[in-house]
Amino acid sequence: MIELIIGGILGTIGSLVIAHFYYQKSSCELDKSIADLKNEIESLKIITESLNEASALIMEDTELIRKHAVIGTTDDPKYPYK
């Protein structure tokens, strides 16, 4: 009977030590993953800002080209027959 109690206690202690080891390991990996994701988010923010600036420039250029492309055509608001 005493052997069963000692075996249960040793099994419980062993399980707790193993569980604690894997908990610590997963916590470190989680912290590393969170840091990597934060760095990725920051780089994506920079890329997004760059794309927004490029998009604004393209819109400006497109509007300028559209103004010059319709001069003298039927789409021109100052076309003589409108």
C-alpha positions in Angstrom: 0.0 0.0 0.0 2.8 2.4 0.9 4.4 1.6 -2.5 1.3 2.9 -4.3 1.2 6.1 -2.3 5.0 6.8 -2.9 4.6 5.9 -6.6 1.6 8.3 -6.9 3.5 11.1 -5.2 6.6 10.5 -7.4 4.4 10.3 -10.5 2.7 13.5 -9.6 6.0 15.3 -8.9 7.4 14.0 -12.2 4.4 15.1 -14.1 4.5 18.6 -12.6 8.2 19.0 -13.4 7.6 18.0 -17.0 4.5 20.2 -17.4 6.4 23.2 -15.9 9.4 22.6 -18.3 7.1 22.6 -21.4 5.1 25.5 -20.0 8.3 27.6 -19.7 9.4 26.5 -23.2 6.1 27.4 -24.8 6.0 30.8 -23.0 9.4 31.7 -24.4 8.4 30.6 -27.9 5.2 32.6 -27.6 7.1 35.7 -26.5 9.4 35.3 -29.5 6.5 34.9 -31.8 4.8 38.0 -30.5 7.9 40.0 -30.9 8.3 38.7 -34.5 4.7 39.6 -35.3 5.1 43.1 -33.9 8.2 43.7 -36.1 6.2 42.4 -39.1 3.3 44.7 -38.3 5.7 47.7 -38.1 7.3 46.8 -41.5 3.8 46.4 -43.0 2.8 49.8 -41.7 5.8 51.4 -43.4 5.0 49.5 -46.7 1.3 50.6 -46.4 2.3 54.2 -46.0 4.6 54.0 -49.0 1.8 52.4 -51.1 -0.6 55.1 -50.0 1.8 57.8 -51.1 2.4 56.1 -54.4 -1.3 55.7 -54.9 -1.9 59.4 -54.3 0.8 60.3 -56.8 -0.7 58.0 -59.4 -4.1 59.5 -58.8 -2.7 63.0 -59.4 -0.8 61.9 -62.5 -3.9 60.1 -63.8 -6.0 63.2 -63.4 -3.4 65.4 -65.1 -3.2 62.9 -68.0 -7.0 62.7 -68.2 -7.2 66.5 -68.6 -4.6 66.6 -71.4 -6.0 63.5 -73.1 -9.5 64.9 -73.7 -8.5 68.3 -75.1 -10.0 68.6 -78.5 -12.1 65.5 -78.2 -15.8 65.1 -77.6 -15.1 64.4 -74.0 -13.6 67.9 -73.6 -16.0 70.1 -71.7 -14.9 73.1 -73.8 -15.5 71.2 -77.1 -17.1 73.7 -79.5 -20.3 71.7 -80.1 -21.4 71.1 -76.5 
